Amino acid sequence: KFDLGENYSIASQPRASLIPNPAHNGEAYLRLKSNKVEEVSIRIMDLNGRILQSFSSTSESAIKIDLKNEASGLYFISFSTDNYSETIKLVR
């Protein structure tokens, strides 16, 4: 894993995926590759690193990412659990 600071990391084997990517009608789903249920903190950021949304969920099902009210473009979806964090690019 390469660490690019608090907000960004590149994992050698990602633990999540965003489907579909690009987002369809402004919606995508974050699916975690985990066998256990965990509390997940999610942040949606624009290209400038500005946090547009921040919320928590559990990893037991797909987590809806809603960008309907945002402009078309590139976004970063950052998520973290107690012992892991990852950031994935999402196209709107």
C-alpha positions, 0 to 999 in steps of 0.5 A, spaced: 500 500 500 502 506 498 500 512 503 498 519 500 496 522 506 490 522 510 485 523 505 488 518 499 491 511 499 492 507 493 491 499 495 495 494 492 488 490 492 482 494 493 477 492 498 471 495 495 468 497 488 464 503 485 458 500 481 457 503 476 463 507 474 461 512 471 455 513 475 448 512 472 443 518 473 448 520 478 448 514 483 453 509 484 454 503 489 460 502 494 461 495 495 466 492 500 469 486 499 469 484 506 466 478 510 464 481 516 460 487 518 463 493 519 461 501 521 464 505 514 465 512 514 464 515 507 466 522 504 465 524 497 470 530 495 470 534 489 477 535 485 479 540 490 478 536 496 472 539 498 468 534 502 461 535 499 458 529 503 460 525 509 456 519 512 456 513 516 453 506 514 455 498 515 458 494 510 453 489 510 450 491 503 452 496 498 452 503 500 448 508 495 453 514 493 448 519 490 451 525 486 444 527 483 445 534 485 452 535 483 455 537 476 458 532 472 465 531 473 470 527 477 469 525 484 473 522 490 469 517 494 473 516 501 471 510 506 474 508 512 473 502 517 477 501 524 483 499 521 483 500 513 481 506 509 481 507 501 479 512 496 476 511 489 475 515 483 468 516 481 466 519 474 459 523 474 
